Amino acid sequence: MAKITYVEHSGKEHVVEVAAGLTVMEGARDNGIPGIEANCGGACACSTCHVYVAPEWVEKLPKKDAMEEDMLDFAWNPDPVRSRLTCQIKVTPALDVLRVQMPDEARVQLLLEDYGFFAQDVDGFCRLLDGLVALRGKDTVVHWQTLARAGAWADVFRAMMTDHYDPLYNRSMDRHYAGYAQARPVLLPDGGPTALAATASAMLAMAG
Ligand code: FES
């Protein structure tokens, strides 16, 4: 067991015992601690488990691997030294490569559910997009901002998924997992819990 202190944005602290073998993200999730959303469930594919580590702990933790470094680019206001993805803070042998896919429209629906709150602050969202100009170019970012200001959120997420998120994610996967391009895809009808549970059961059965 390890005692971990989680500090919310408000400054409220939660000190909990987390079992060895779990990740810091799982410790937060299992103890109902707010602020660590972990939308991808720990697959290093969303950056919503991002935290700033206390300075005295930066050097004590296992180093970030390249994939975590890549995904931190998606985090809100990352700090080059203190930012970490809590789902990556533990020793986890990567045994295999799995590509889980679902229809793009189902993915857009998930994004609308998880990130629909951006509609409450369109200007703030557009300011965030300004940070991607260097990566995607002014015209592309202005196109996304125009869609957002028009309230076309499904189009915003569809365009960003195609033009920004997927290329970065695929590049990272190709770089770190040599067999990723040949990985057998598992097709999900949607991202709902029923489809995920059925797919997980099928995969466990396949693994014997
Ligand atoms: S939970 Fe998604 S990157 Fe950590």
Boltz pocket constraint, residues with backbone or C-beta under 6 A from the ligand:
constraints:
  - pocket:
      binder: B
      contacts: [[A, 25], [A, 37], [A, 38], [A, 39], [A, 40], [A, 41], [A, 42], [A, 43], [A, 44], [A, 45], [A, 46], [A, 47], [A, 48], [A, 49], [A, 50], [A, 71], [A, 85], [A, 86], [A, 87], [A, 88]]
      max_distance: 6.0
